[in-house]
Amino acid sequence: MNSVRKRILVVDDEVDVLRYLETFFIDNGFDVITATNGKDCIIKAESENPDLITLDISMPMESGVRVFRDLQENLKTSKIPVIIITGVSEEFKSVIPNKKGSKYKFDFFEKPIDRENLLASVRKILKIK
């Protein structure tokens, strides 16, 4: 029996990071959609309805923090789990309240990424054994 592959929307303005994560997730059995900016992220999240989004916070044009809030407040995308992957953790932590006390649901990884912990988090969120 073939199970449906889970789809991940990877959002990062750095093409090297984007390709690295895309390859990593494909190699681990996921389908991947990519976006290089916040506007594209919102459009693809609404149209593609991914099972999970990985989101960089430090991006040009529209901040990842704004994109994250937009995703969480949009009825079409609010149920999609988000994993924040960023190198600007202090900025992010000061803008979004502690996740235990936050109305927003997300997981958080700092760059450089610990691949095994990231994969474990993705599998846990998507309820994959």
PyMOL commands that set and color helices and strands:
alter all, ss='L'
color gray80, all
select helices_A, chain A and resi 15-27+38-48+64-73+89-95+115-125
alter helices_A, ss='H'
color red, helices_A
select strands_A, chain A and resi 7-11+31-35+52-55+82-86+106-110
alter strands_A, ss='S'
color yellow, strands_A
deselect
rebuild
show_as cartoon
